[in-house]
Amino acid sequence: MKRNAKRLSAFILALTVSAAMFGCGEKGSGTEDKSSKAETGSSTDGKTAAEEKAPVTETIGDFNLSGLNEVYDVPEDFSLELEAEDGTPVGQTFVMDKTFAGEFSGEGFVTIPEKGDGIEFDVEMPAKGSYDIIMRIATDNSGSNNLITVDGSAAAKFTSTEQGFAEVRAERVLIGGGSHKLGILGDTGHIYVDTIKIVPAPALDTSQYDTAAELCNKNASDNAKRLYSFLRACYGKYTISGQYSGDNEGKDSREFKEIKKRTGETPAILGLDVACLGISTKVDHQAGGGDMVPLQAMDWYNNENGIVTICWHWHAPAQYLEANGQPWWRGFYTDSTSFDLGKAMSGEDKEGYDAIVAEIDNMAEQLKPLAEADVPILWRPLHEAAGDPKYPNKAWFWWGASGKSAYLELYKLMYDKFVNEYHLDNLIWVWNAQNPEWYPGDEYVDIVGYDCYPAERDCSSQKYYYDLMKGCSPTGSKIIAETENGAMFDPDAAFNEGTRWAYFSTWNGEFTLKDKQLSEQYTTFDMWDKIYGSDLVLTLDELPDLKSWPADLDAYLAENG
């Protein structure tokens, strides 16, 4: 059981919802027409449910806003220097004494040739704390990424760029007091290690977690403001747990059941996908599985007091699908559609432009009941548009395949229609194109996200991607989240080094399950237990009442002490 006093009994606000309220996509059989929509939340005098709702008594309950930042007792003058050749080789690692990489100290240097090779040292640390590890390293591969390990587990990544010996620093590595095995482990590059020095890390600057006080949509709904206020309050203090539901089964998905069975806890964020609510999938291909998404979202927020995030694996318009011999259901991939967004946005393909506008209009209608019920959504459209910035010009989704300009036009078109035409004021806009050069501007973004899929069982914090995303906003005022992930990160190490993702959202399927059971292919069972038992990670039962959280937290605290 978690020890921190932030746990509280959240108020449960029930809202009875009928499936008939929503315009739903047809089931796979195509035999039942569910395209009609009923009046949602209306009353006899024409007022909406949102207009009639009772005033909210704002409260934070007993939620702990102080966070859990640990103060370490490491002597300021501590320093431990090591010669690489004195360590214990792992794998094919060997010692050399040539000068092709420059002059070296001691009797030589260590060559770490391949992934899985490395060097280990027995070290004695004066106290648990945050340490910088300063290495003198050369590499044959510019941009080589490798790992610092503590007692055999990956604790941090570092990058080497110079062919001659140069200083490389792994910052804020968390190491306990006493005896440990400190290692350097090869991952992607052929590196040469001369010396290692361990010193206390400087204090962490927590001002980096200060974020914009308001949502980009100035007409945001009350509950959207409350959720965003809560996310701001948590950012830098906690990470909120999240999980995508397999087959859009919501809280009844196998993923949620298996996590609960193993850890005793439930993720706070439910991830859903509206792929099957698009026109080309909902009608032309009679795809099932998506029509329950609005109900799942409403149930999770209203009846479970949880947070909902939604993405859209957007199939290209139907007439452009099944390209290159690919099946229609792969129609969001670049290689599976003949749709060219650049031509559509430039006017060269008017039919294509009209088709995507119709898709946007249709999706707005699908999401409208959630707006009318004021269910706040972390809306993550056009995700992974730029692919991976390490591999430019390889966008795997069609909405990024035509490049930055076409993508930005589409993003802003969707934003304008959703916000200004359809008034979907419950949406919190999560930008997830993954390349800072594709950032549309602070006025279109509330949260910056990156989708991290490290190697199996790599529990490091993915600091490279976090730091990359920090550079997106010119003002540095946006919350940063791990909007999808495979292997999960160690919260202790991540918080220590300052990589404080606002939330994570583990993807479904193989990243969570194997043979319908919780899997440790990507995250070990020990790490599953650690993450969901961590005082740094918020689970469902630890959320305060999201519907009464203060929309303006600063004003609330000033008034209530």
DOLUMMI-282039 format. One line per 4 residues: number of its first residue (from 0); their letters; for each residue x, y, z of C-alpha. Coordinates in nm, 3 decimals, padded with zeros to 5 digits. Each point is the difference from the previous one (the first is absolute). Example, Ala and Ser with C-alpha at 12.3 -4.5 7.8 and 13.67 -1.06 7.14 Angstrom:
BEGIN
0 = as = 01.230:-00.450:00.780  00.137:00.344:-00.066
END
This chain:
BEGIN
0 = mkrn = 00.000:00.000:00.000  00.127:00.348:-00.079  00.110:00.206:00.292  -00.058:00.358:-00.109
4 = akrl = -00.291:00.200:00.137  -00.100:00.114:-00.347  -00.246:-00.292:-00.023  -00.358:00.099:00.069
8 = safi = -00.346:-00.131:-00.058  -00.110:00.180:-00.313  -00.362:00.105:-00.035  -00.176:-00.203:-00.266
12 = lalt = -00.235:00.196:-00.220  -00.232:-00.234:-00.189  -00.148:00.091:-00.332  -00.241:-00.241:-00.166
16 = vsaa = 00.062:-00.005:-00.372  -00.194:-00.177:-00.272  00.175:-00.137:-00.305  -00.278:00.152:-00.207
20 = mfgc = 00.140:00.345:00.074  00.294:-00.042:-00.234  00.047:-00.018:-00.373  00.189:-00.327:-00.036
24 = gekg = 00.181:-00.174:-00.280  -00.156:-00.311:-00.146  00.102:-00.337:00.135  00.196:-00.237:-00.217
28 = sgte = -00.318:-00.176:-00.112  -00.135:00.323:-00.144  -00.356:-00.111:00.079  -00.097:00.270:00.247
32 = dkss = -00.003:00.371:-00.079  00.127:00.196:00.300  00.076:00.325:-00.178  -00.291:00.198:00.147
36 = kaet = 00.058:00.222:00.300  -00.233:00.084:00.285  -00.016:00.332:00.176  00.275:-00.003:00.262
40 = gsst = -00.042:00.155:00.343  -00.295:00.216:-00.099  -00.281:00.102:00.235  -00.358:00.114:-00.044
44 = dgkt = 00.087:00.368:00.004  00.282:-00.038:-00.254  00.288:00.029:00.244  00.281:-00.249:-00.024
48 = aaee = 00.112:-00.218:00.288  00.321:00.204:00.021  -00.202:00.320:00.043  -00.220:-00.151:00.272
52 = kapv = 00.268:-00.162:00.211  00.035:00.103:00.361  00.287:00.225:00.111  00.317:-00.189:00.091
56 = teti = 00.152:00.020:00.345  00.368:-00.001:-00.080  00.235:-00.208:00.212  00.333:-00.179:-00.022
60 = gdfn = -00.100:-00.237:00.281  00.309:-00.139:00.169  00.203:-00.028:-00.319  00.367:00.064:00.072
64 = lsgl = 00.120:00.291:-00.212  00.347:00.009:00.152  00.129:-00.292:-00.206  00.261:-00.249:00.106
68 = nevy = 00.331:00.162:-00.091  00.266:-00.170:00.206  00.289:00.195:00.149  00.323:-00.199:-00.019
72 = dvpe = 00.281:00.012:00.252  00.297:-00.036:-00.237  00.323:00.176:00.106  00.061:00.294:-00.231
76 = dfsl = 00.368:-00.084:-00.039  -00.050:-00.367:-00.089  00.187:-00.116:-00.310  00.082:-00.350:-00.122
80 = elea = 00.237:-00.045:-00.297  00.040:-00.329:-00.186  00.228:-00.126:-00.276  -00.208:-00.196:-00.250
84 = edgt = 00.262:-00.274:-00.036  -00.037:-00.079:00.372  -00.360:-00.109:-00.041  -00.140:-00.346:-00.069
88 = pvgq = -00.069:-00.058:-00.373  -00.341:-00.124:-00.111  -00.042:-00.191:-00.326  00.262:00.077:-00.267
92 = tfvm = 00.139:00.310:00.172  00.379:00.024:-00.001  00.285:00.240:00.092  00.210:00.191:-00.254
96 = dktf = 00.300:00.233:00.029  00.010:00.164:-00.346  -00.019:00.376:-00.056  -00.233:00.020:-00.304
100 = agef = -00.268:00.167:00.217  00.246:00.230:00.176  00.209:-00.021:00.312  -00.140:-00.210:00.281
104 = sgeg = 00.064:-00.017:00.372  00.116:-00.302:00.195  00.107:-00.316:-00.180  -00.257:00.006:-00.279
108 = fvti = -00.369:00.029:-00.076  -00.294:-00.233:-00.046  -00.159:-00.089:-00.333  -00.371:-00.082:00.013
112 = pekg = -00.066:-00.140:-00.349  -00.361:-00.117:-00.014  -00.342:00.028:00.159  00.000:-00.192:00.329
116 = dgie = 00.375:00.041:00.055  00.114:00.221:00.285  00.207:00.062:00.309  -00.092:-00.018:00.370
120 = fdve = 00.153:00.147:00.316  -00.055:-00.075:00.366  -00.065:00.340:00.160  -00.070:00.118:00.352
124 = mpak = -00.233:00.299:00.015  -00.017:00.229:00.305  -00.381:00.040:-00.007  -00.303:-00.044:-00.218
128 = gsyd = -00.006:00.287:-00.240  00.010:00.153:-00.344  00.338:-00.022:-00.171  00.152:00.123:-00.326
132 = iimr = 00.216:-00.259:-00.172  00.267:00.170:-00.211  00.168:-00.227:-00.253  00.288:00.053:-00.240
136 = iatd = -00.121:-00.179:-00.311  00.066:-00.029:-00.373  -00.223:-00.169:-00.257  00.008:-00.132:-00.354
140 = nsgs = -00.368:00.084:-00.045  -00.106:00.362:00.049  -00.320:00.010:00.202  00.068:-00.336:00.166
144 = nnli = -00.244:-00.062:00.286  00.103:-00.216:00.294  -00.106:-00.070:00.356  00.107:00.053:00.358
148 = tvdg = -00.101:-00.298:00.211  -00.033:-00.030:00.377  00.000:-00.355:00.135  -00.074:-00.133:-00.347
152 = saaa = -00.300:00.222:-00.079  00.004:00.286:-00.251  -00.002:00.326:00.194  00.079:00.263:-00.264
156 = kfts = 00.086:00.047:-00.367  00.279:00.212:-00.139  00.110:00.100:-00.349  00.355:00.006:-00.139
160 = teqg = 00.086:00.206:-00.309  00.379:00.050:-00.016  00.254:-00.231:-00.167  00.268:00.126:00.237
164 = faev = -00.018:-00.025:00.379  -00.243:00.262:00.134  -00.205:00.054:00.312  -00.347:-00.155:00.001
168 = raer = -00.229:00.050:00.297  -00.288:-00.217:00.122  -00.192:00.234:00.227  -00.188:-00.066:00.320
172 = vlig = 00.041:-00.377:00.028  -00.172:-00.131:00.313  00.226:-00.229:00.205  -00.062:-00.128:00.350
176 = ggsh = 00.248:00.020:00.284  00.240:-00.288:00.059  00.141:-00.261:-00.240  -00.119:-00.017:-00.361
180 = klgi = 00.104:-00.116:-00.344  00.022:00.297:-00.235  00.016:-00.084:-00.369  00.030:00.142:-00.350
184 = lgdt = -00.193:-00.215:-00.246  00.019:00.017:-00.377  -00.325:00.060:-00.185  00.040:00.147:-00.348
188 = ghiy = 00.362:00.096:-00.037  00.362:-00.108:00.001  00.154:00.208:00.282  00.334:00.040:00.176
192 = vdti = -00.001:00.088:00.370  00.304:00.152:00.170  -00.113:00.126:00.341  -00.311:00.037:00.216
196 = kivp = -00.060:00.262:00.269  -00.298:00.008:00.238  -00.100:00.325:00.171  -00.317:00.132:00.171
200 = apal = -00.253:00.146:-00.245  -00.106:00.362:00.041  -00.344:00.073:00.143  -00.288:-00.045:-00.241
204 = dtsq = -00.165:00.318:-00.127  -00.371:-00.066:00.058  -00.106:00.322:-00.174  00.010:-00.198:-00.325
208 = ydta = -00.336:-00.153:00.101  -00.177:00.336:00.010  -00.257:-00.001:-00.280  -00.257:00.221:-00.171
212 = aelc = -00.289:00.080:00.230  -00.268:-00.016:-00.269  -00.102:-00.238:-00.275  00.059:00.109:-00.358
216 = nkna = -00.377:00.002:-00.060  -00.112:00.310:00.190  -00.356:-00.136:00.004  00.100:-00.330:00.159
220 = sdna = -00.271:-00.171:00.203  -00.005:00.000:00.379  00.102:-00.364:00.030  00.275:00.038:-00.257
224 = krly = 00.138:00.286:00.209  -00.024:-00.213:00.315  00.184:-00.293:-00.155  00.270:00.224:-00.143
228 = sflr = 00.037:00.172:00.337  00.051:-00.341:00.159  00.257:-00.103:-00.262  00.191:00.324:00.063
232 = acyg = -00.009:-00.061:00.375  00.145:-00.348:-00.042  00.262:00.081:-00.263  00.348:-00.040:00.146
236 = kyti = -00.141:-00.161:00.315  -00.169:-00.318:-00.128  -00.040:-00.202:-00.316  -00.356:-00.112:-00.077
240 = sgqy = -00.034:-00.362:-00.110  -00.173:-00.080:-00.328  -00.086:-00.299:-00.216  -00.153:-00.037:-00.346
244 = sgdn = -00.293:-00.237:-00.017  00.028:-00.292:-00.239  -00.288:-00.016:-00.250  -00.150:00.313:00.158
248 = egkd = -00.155:-00.204:00.279  00.062:00.277:00.250  00.033:-00.090:00.365  -00.105:-00.357:-00.083
252 = sref = 00.299:-00.055:-00.227  00.236:-00.284:00.076  00.282:00.249:00.055  -00.177:00.170:00.289
256 = keik = -00.106:-00.330:00.155  00.350:-00.147:-00.011  00.167:00.311:00.141  -00.248:-00.001:00.288
260 = krtg = 00.054:-00.372:00.058  00.378:00.038:00.013  00.048:00.333:00.179  -00.327:00.054:00.184
264 = etpa = -00.026:00.340:-00.167  -00.186:00.144:-00.300  00.144:00.252:-00.249  -00.138:00.351:00.042
268 = ilgl = -00.011:00.077:-00.371  -00.205:-00.202:-00.247  00.127:00.014:-00.357  -00.250:-00.042:-00.285
272 = dvac = 00.016:00.025:-00.379  -00.269:00.141:-00.232  00.141:-00.172:-00.310  -00.326:-00.184:-00.060
276 = lgis = -00.210:00.315:00.015  00.142:00.149:-00.319  -00.217:00.009:-00.312  00.203:-00.247:-00.204
280 = tkvd = 00.011:-00.253:00.284  -00.338:00.069:00.156  -00.198:-00.030:-00.322  00.200:-00.112:-00.302
284 = hqag = 00.178:-00.283:00.176  -00.259:-00.067:00.274  00.266:-00.016:00.269  -00.120:-00.082:00.349
288 = ggdm = 00.161:00.068:00.335  -00.014:00.379:-00.002  -00.361:00.081:00.068  00.037:-00.048:00.375
292 = vplq = 00.289:00.248:00.035  -00.214:00.300:00.107  -00.182:-00.218:00.254  00.326:-00.146:00.130
296 = amdw = 00.144:00.349:00.042  -00.309:00.134:00.177  -00.019:-00.300:00.232  00.369:00.023:00.094
300 = ynne = -00.021:00.369:00.086  -00.342:00.015:00.163  -00.023:-00.337:00.174  00.367:-00.084:00.068
304 = ngiv = 00.138:00.353:00.051  00.270:-00.075:-00.256  00.177:00.192:-00.275  -00.056:-00.075:-00.370
308 = ticw = 00.245:00.039:-00.286  -00.108:-00.060:-00.360  00.204:-00.039:-00.316  -00.111:-00.049:-00.360
312 = hwha = 00.159:-00.253:-00.232  -00.157:00.188:-00.287  -00.061:-00.212:-00.310  00.042:00.194:-00.321
316 = paqy = -00.320:00.063:-00.198  -00.147:-00.322:-00.134  00.081:00.061:-00.368  00.372:00.016:00.085
320 = lean = 00.021:-00.321:00.202  00.130:-00.347:-00.092  00.303:00.143:-00.179  00.309:-00.210:-00.069
324 = gqpw = -00.198:-00.316:00.063  -00.054:00.091:00.365  -00.329:-00.072:00.184  -00.233:00.289:00.083
328 = wrgf = 00.058:-00.028:00.373  00.361:00.116:-00.047  -00.131:00.317:-00.159  00.161:00.238:00.250
332 = ytds = 00.348:-00.113:-00.110  00.184:00.190:-00.273  00.076:-00.319:-00.195  -00.364:-00.112:00.000
336 = tsfd = -00.173:00.299:-00.158  00.037:00.206:-00.315  -00.123:00.313:00.177  00.233:00.300:-00.026
340 = lgka = -00.073:00.258:00.269  00.221:00.258:-00.169  -00.208:-00.012:-00.318  -00.323:00.015:00.198
344 = msge = 00.105:00.304:00.203  00.141:00.185:-00.304  -00.325:-00.039:-00.198  00.149:-00.235:-00.258
348 = dkeg = -00.221:-00.281:00.133  -00.331:00.170:00.084  -00.177:-00.335:00.043  00.258:-00.099:00.260
352 = ydai = -00.033:00.332:00.184  -00.378:-00.026:00.010  00.031:-00.356:00.128  00.222:00.090:00.295
356 = vaei = -00.220:00.297:00.089  -00.296:-00.239:00.002  00.201:-00.232:00.226  00.073:00.284:00.242
360 = dnma = -00.366:00.102:00.002  -00.104:-00.358:00.064  00.246:-00.040:00.287  -00.118:00.324:00.157
364 = eqlk = -00.352:-00.142:00.003  00.125:-00.323:00.155  00.173:00.195:00.279  -00.282:00.250:00.051
368 = plae = -00.188:-00.200:00.269  00.313:00.006:00.216  00.019:00.378:-00.035  -00.368:00.038:00.086
372 = advp = 00.052:-00.213:00.312  00.322:00.196:00.078  00.217:-00.311:00.017  00.357:00.132:-00.037
376 = ilwr = 00.215:-00.186:-00.250  00.376:00.000:-00.055  -00.042:00.022:-00.378  00.308:-00.122:-00.190
380 = plhe = -00.057:00.043:-00.375  00.242:-00.065:-00.287  00.242:-00.181:00.229  00.358:-00.088:-00.095
384 = aagd = -00.035:00.212:-00.316  00.374:00.055:-00.047  00.091:-00.355:00.096  00.327:-00.015:00.194
388 = pkyp = 00.218:00.314:-00.030  00.306:-00.225:-00.004  -00.120:-00.129:-00.337  -00.129:00.301:-00.197
392 = nkaw = -00.235:-00.031:-00.296  -00.131:-00.339:00.111  -00.351:00.087:00.121  -00.195:-00.322:00.034
396 = fwwg = -00.347:00.163:00.010  -00.153:00.178:-00.301  -00.064:00.321:00.194  00.376:00.053:00.028
400 = asgk = 00.116:-00.148:-00.330  -00.035:00.327:-00.195  00.219:00.189:00.245  -00.031:00.272:00.258
404 = sayl = -00.200:00.264:-00.189  -00.284:-00.229:-00.101  -00.013:-00.150:00.349  -00.020:00.341:00.166
408 = elyk = -00.278:00.109:-00.235  -00.199:-00.311:00.089  00.063:00.036:00.374  -00.111:00.363:00.000
412 = lmyd = -00.301:-00.080:-00.219  -00.114:-00.264:00.248  00.063:00.231:00.295  -00.196:00.284:-00.160
416 = kfvn = -00.299:-00.217:-00.088  -00.010:-00.187:00.332  00.044:00.313:00.214  -00.162:00.283:-00.197
420 = eyhl = -00.264:-00.180:-00.205  -00.101:-00.300:00.210  00.091:00.145:00.342  00.155:-00.319:00.134
424 = dnli = 00.116:00.195:00.302  00.060:-00.313:00.208  00.313:-00.089:-00.196  00.349:00.046:00.144
428 = wvwn = 00.228:00.008:-00.304  00.294:-00.241:00.013  00.254:00.063:-00.277  00.194:-00.312:-00.096
432 = aqnp = 00.173:00.055:-00.337  00.334:-00.080:00.170  00.220:00.256:-00.175  00.048:00.348:00.151
436 = ewyp = 00.015:00.149:-00.349  -00.360:-00.114:-00.055  -00.134:00.181:00.305  -00.310:00.204:-00.096
440 = gdey = 00.033:00.260:00.276  -00.100:00.039:00.362  -00.343:00.129:-00.102  -00.090:-00.347:-00.134
444 = vdiv = 00.154:-00.223:00.266  -00.056:-00.083:00.366  00.221:-00.306:00.046  00.305:-00.116:-00.193
448 = gydc = 00.033:-00.376:-00.036  00.246:-00.258:-00.123  -00.061:-00.370:-00.068  00.292:-00.200:00.144
452 = ypae = 00.070:-00.356:-00.106  00.340:-00.093:00.143  00.158:-00.343:-00.010  -00.159:-00.281:00.197
456 = rdcs = 00.043:00.047:00.376  00.172:00.336:-00.043  -00.136:00.179:00.305  00.205:00.317:-00.046
460 = sqky = -00.186:00.331:-00.006  00.031:00.078:-00.373  00.160:00.330:00.095  00.111:00.071:-00.358
464 = yydl = -00.361:00.022:-00.120  -00.117:00.192:00.306  00.273:00.259:-00.048  -00.078:00.016:-00.373
468 = mkgc = -00.362:00.083:00.076  00.101:00.267:00.253  00.126:00.202:-00.295  -00.331:00.005:-00.189
472 = sptg = -00.177:00.289:00.170  00.175:00.338:-00.041  -00.111:00.086:00.353  00.081:-00.342:00.148
476 = skii = -00.341:00.007:00.162  -00.155:-00.328:-00.110  -00.054:-00.320:00.197  00.199:-00.292:-00.145
480 = aete = -00.147:-00.350:-00.003  00.099:-00.347:-00.118  -00.311:-00.035:-00.213  00.071:-00.359:-00.102
484 = ngam = 00.261:-00.246:00.119  00.112:-00.357:-00.024  00.247:-00.076:00.280  -00.074:00.212:00.308
488 = fdpd = 00.251:00.219:00.182  00.122:-00.029:00.359  -00.171:00.293:00.178  00.273:00.037:00.263
492 = aafn = 00.276:00.042:-00.257  -00.211:00.217:-00.229  -00.103:00.244:00.275  00.351:00.016:00.135
496 = egtr = 00.146:00.107:-00.332  -00.280:00.247:-00.070  -00.174:-00.199:-00.274  -00.341:00.046:00.153
500 = wayf = -00.253:-00.105:-00.258  -00.345:00.131:00.100  -00.150:-00.338:-00.085  00.069:-00.319:-00.188
504 = stwn = -00.242:-00.201:-00.215  00.123:-00.352:-00.062  -00.119:-00.135:-00.334  -00.217:-00.310:-00.008
508 = geft = 00.063:-00.346:-00.144  00.351:-00.140:00.014  00.135:00.290:00.206  -00.228:-00.102:00.284
512 = lkdk = -00.126:-00.353:-00.065  00.114:-00.338:-00.123  -00.251:-00.283:-00.034  -00.254:00.229:00.172
516 = qlse = 00.217:00.023:00.312  00.213:00.290:00.120  00.335:-00.030:-00.172  00.354:00.087:00.105
520 = qytt = 00.135:00.000:-00.354  00.036:00.379:00.006  -00.033:00.080:00.371  00.101:-00.251:00.266
524 = fdmw = -00.253:-00.105:00.261  00.219:00.159:00.267  -00.016:00.329:-00.187  -00.377:-00.028:-00.053
528 = dkiy = -00.030:-00.040:00.377  00.239:00.285:00.071  -00.170:00.245:-00.235  -00.355:-00.067:00.114
532 = gsdl = 00.108:-00.006:00.364  00.208:00.318:-00.021  -00.090:00.307:00.201  00.109:00.197:-00.307
536 = vltl = -00.262:-00.160:-00.226  -00.368:00.083:00.034  -00.248:-00.282:-00.055  -00.377:00.023:-00.041
540 = delp = -00.093:-00.017:00.368  00.246:00.278:00.084  -00.160:00.263:-00.220  -00.193:00.274:00.178
544 = dlks = -00.355:00.077:-00.112  00.079:00.139:-00.343  -00.338:00.173:-00.028  00.059:00.214:00.308
548 = wpad = 00.371:00.071:-00.045  00.058:00.378:-00.008  00.010:00.139:-00.351  00.230:00.276:00.129
552 = lday = 00.217:-00.177:00.254  00.209:00.305:00.088  -00.310:00.202:00.089  -00.143:-00.291:00.198
556 = laen = 00.320:-00.043:00.204  00.025:00.373:00.062  -00.354:00.003:00.135  00.023:-00.324:00.199
560 = g = 00.352:00.024:00.130
END
